[in-house]
Amino acid sequence: MRRRSQRAFTLLEMTIVIAVMLFLLTVALVASLDWGRSHAMRGSARQVRAGIALARQEGITRGNGALFRFGNEPHLIPPRGYFVAGDSEGDWENTNYLARGVVFRFGGGLSTNPVAFRSDGSGGGDASDWPAGLRDLVLWEDARGADGMIATLRVSRITGAAGLVE
């Protein structure tokens, strides 16, 4: 009678396989968290660009200009967000909030004044707000400090068009 040998995995082999699987799971989890952060930043940038386009369109449609107001302070309406005003009196048309953890970044020559649009769709307001005929609005993920992601939207004074700077 012949005896069959039984083969099985050793405890060491099983431990190594589990360790490799845990490492791969950790790498995948970290990558998915960064994807979520970048998704929130891209979504906020698209929202702000759409708000700027809406303000420009309101200025053209009404024939008397419009404002795109923005800020981070809790006493502002809306806090950490922006709204489109159909006139200088602040007649609200559209209010939006940035994604959680995303704020407007100021300093370094960035203006906090509202972005004004004339009735022809071009940028208006103080010329000092438009160095070299452009206006930058910077979004920043403040929860991560210096490591936070940054997105810059550039508005042209001549055309009023806004685009994401890569």
C-alpha positions in Angstrom: 0.0 0.0 0.0 1.3 3.3 -1.1 1.0 6.3 1.1 0.0 9.6 -0.5 2.0 12.6 0.6 -0.1 15.6 1.5 1.2 19.0 0.5 0.1 22.2 2.2 1.2 25.8 2.6 3.4 26.5 5.6 2.6 29.2 8.1 5.5 31.3 6.8 4.1 31.2 3.2 0.6 32.2 4.4 2.0 35.1 6.5 4.0 36.4 3.5 0.9 36.3 1.3 -1.2 38.2 3.9 1.5 40.8 4.4 1.7 41.5 0.6 -2.0 41.7 0.4 -2.2 44.2 3.3 0.6 46.3 1.6 -1.3 46.5 -1.7 -4.6 47.3 0.1 -2.8 50.2 1.9 -1.4 51.6 -1.3 -4.8 51.4 -3.0 -6.5 53.2 0.0 -4.0 56.1 0.0 -4.4 56.5 -3.8 -8.2 56.6 -3.5 -8.0 59.3 -0.8 -5.9 61.5 -3.0 -8.3 60.9 -5.9 -11.1 62.1 -3.7 -9.2 65.3 -2.7 -8.3 66.1 -6.3 -11.9 65.4 -7.4 -13.2 68.0 -4.8 -10.7 70.6 -6.0 -11.5 70.0 -9.7 -15.3 70.2 -8.9 -14.8 73.5 -7.0 -12.8 75.0 -9.9 -15.4 74.0 -12.4 -18.1 75.5 -10.2 -16.3 78.8 -9.9 -15.6 78.9 -13.6 -19.3 78.4 -14.2 -20.1 81.1 -11.7 -17.8 83.5 -13.5 -19.4 82.6 -16.9 -22.9 83.2 -15.3 -21.9 86.6 -14.0 -20.5 87.6 -17.4 -23.7 86.4 -19.1 -25.9 88.2 -16.6 -24.0 91.4 -17.3 -24.6 91.0 -21.1 -28.3 90.0 -20.7 -29.2 92.8 -18.3 -27.2 95.4 -20.2 -25.9 97.0 -17.0 -23.0 94.7 -15.9 -22.8 92.1 -13.1 -20.5 91.2 -10.2 -18.9 87.9 -9.1 -18.3 88.2 -5.3 -16.3 85.7 -3.4 -14.7 85.2 0.0 -13.9 82.9 2.9 -15.0 84.9 6.0 -17.9 83.4 8.0 -19.7 86.8 8.1 -19.9 87.0 4.3 -22.8 85.6 2.5 -22.1 82.9 1.5 -19.2 82.0 3.8 -16.5 80.1 1.9 -18.2 80.5 -1.4 -19.4 83.0 -4.0 -22.5 84.6 -5.5 -23.4 86.3 -8.7 -24.9 89.7 -8.3 -26.9 91.2 -11.2 -26.0 94.7 -10.1 -23.9 96.7 -7.7 -26.7 96.7 -5.2 -26.1 93.0 -4.6 -29.3 91.6 -6.2 -28.5 87.9 -5.7 -28.9 85.6 -8.6 -26.9 82.5 -7.8 -25.2 81.4 -4.5 -22.7 78.5 -4.3 -20.4 77.1 -1.7 -17.0 75.5 -2.3 -16.3 71.9 -1.5 -15.5 71.1 2.1 -11.8 72.1 2.8 -11.5 74.3 -0.3 -11.1 78.0 0.1 -10.2 81.1 -1.9 -6.5 82.0 -1.4 -5.5 85.6 -1.1 -2.2 87.4 -0.7 0.7 87.8 -3.1 -1.0 90.5 -5.1 -4.3 88.7 -5.5 -7.3 91.1 -5.3 -10.2 90.4 -2.9 -12.4 92.8 -4.9 -15.4 91.3 -6.8 -14.9 90.5 -10.4 -16.9 93.0 -12.3 -18.3 92.6 -15.8 -19.5 95.3 -18.2 -22.6 95.0 -20.4 -20.4 93.9 -23.3 -19.0 91.0 -21.3 -15.6 92.4 -20.8 -14.0 92.8 -17.4 -14.7 96.0 -15.6 -13.9 97.7 -12.2 -10.5 98.9 -11.0 -7.6 98.5 -13.4 -5.4 97.5 -10.5 -7.5 94.3 -10.2 -6.4 93.3 -13.8 -2.6 93.3 -13.9 -1.6 92.6 -17.6 -5.3 92.4 -18.5 -5.8 89.2 -16.5 -7.4 88.3 -13.1 -6.4 85.2 -11.1 -8.6 83.5 -8.6 -6.8 80.9 -6.6 -8.5 77.9 -4.9 -6.6 76.2 -2.1 -7.2 73.1 0.0 -6.5 74.7 3.4 -6.9 71.5 5.5 -3.5 70.2 4.4 -1.5 73.4 5.0 1.5 73.8 2.7 0.8 70.5 1.1 -2.7 71.5 0.0 -3.7 71.3 -3.7 -4.0 74.6 -5.6 -6.1 75.4 -8.6 -5.9 78.8 -10.4 -8.6 80.3 -12.6 -7.6 83.0 -14.9 -10.1 85.6 -16.2 -9.4 87.8 -19.3 -10.3 91.4 -19.0 -10.9 91.8 -22.7 -13.2 88.8 -23.3 -14.4 88.0 -19.8 -13.6 84.3 -20.4 -12.4 82.2 -17.5 -10.1 79.1 -17.8 -8.3 76.8 -15.5 -4.5 77.3 -15.5 -2.6 74.0 -15.7 
